[in-house]
Amino acid sequence: MLKTTIGEVRKNGKNKIAHISGFIKTRLRLSLCVVALPYRRIVGQKVRAYRKEAGLSQEALAEKASLSYKYLGEVERGYVNVSLDSLMRIAKALKLKLNDLVCDV
């Protein structure tokens, strides 16, 4: 089947996407379940609270800490197991002690 416009096509029970080029690609359905463990969420919430208190954006804090802003966002949401090195960088960038970020964990 050749389509020349963008639209949904149902073929053999699978979702297909028709592209302008005429090629049909199968849409992959990928469910990614990310579990934020409670202690990761606590640390992430503290990082976010201190960052907002300092008046910094994620991008600004990430730059100060020499980290990716995407990684910092994942830390704040509790999606990644943040390393001690990264926590130290974040604490220094926020002018805090490491204990301030992990004291209630």
N, C-alpha and C positions, 0 to 999 in steps of 0.2 A: 504494500500500500504506500503510495507516495503522496505526501501532503506538501503544499507550498505555503501554508499559513500556519501561524502558531495556534495550536488548539489541543484539546484533550482528545485522545482516541482510545477507545476500548477495543482491545484485540486479545482474544484467548484469555479473558479474565484478568489481564495484567494492565496496569496503567502505562500508557505510552505517551510521550510528548513528541509532537510533530514540530520540527524546526523549520525556519524559513528556507534553510538549505535543502530541505527535502528529505533529510535523514531522520529516522525515527530512533530515539533513544529510550531505553527503559528507565523509568523513574525508580530509583532505589529507595526503599523504605527502611530506614535505619533508625531504630529507637535506641538512644543512648541514655542509660539510667545512671545519673551521677548521684551518689549518696554523700551528703554532707554530714559527717560525724559530729556529734555534739561539741566536742572539744575544739574541732576545727572551726565550727560556727562561732564559738565564744571568742576565739582569737581573732577571727575575721571581723566580728562585730566591734571588737575593741580597736582594731586597726582603722576601721571605717570611722568610728566615733572620734578617735584622736586626729585622724586626717581632716575631718570636717571641722573639728575644733581649731585646728591650725589654719583653716581656710584654704586648703589645698585641693586641687582636683586629683583624680587618679593619675592622670598623665603627669602632673607636676611632681607628685610624690614618687611615682615610678622613676622619673628622670633623676630626682635627687638620690634615690636609693640604687640607681643603676640596675633597674629591673624593667621588664616589659609591663606596659600598662594592662595588657590582657592578663598576664600572670597575677598582677596585683588585684585585679577584679576577681579572679578565681580565688585568691587568698581571702578576700573580703567576704565572698559568698561561702567559703568553707569547702570548696570543691577540690582543693589540692592539699597534699601533705607538705606543708611549707618547711623548708630546711632551716636549721639553726642559723646558717649564714645569711639567708634571706631575711629572717626575723631581725637579726642584728643590723642589717642594712636599713630595714624599715624603721627600727627604733632610733638609729642614729639620724636618719633623715627627719624624723619627727622630734628629735632632741629629747628622747625618753630613755629610760633604762629598760632593758629587756624584761625585767620583772613586771613593769607596768602592763606589758602586753599579755603575759602568761600567768599572772598571780592568782586568778580565780579558776584555773583549769584543773 
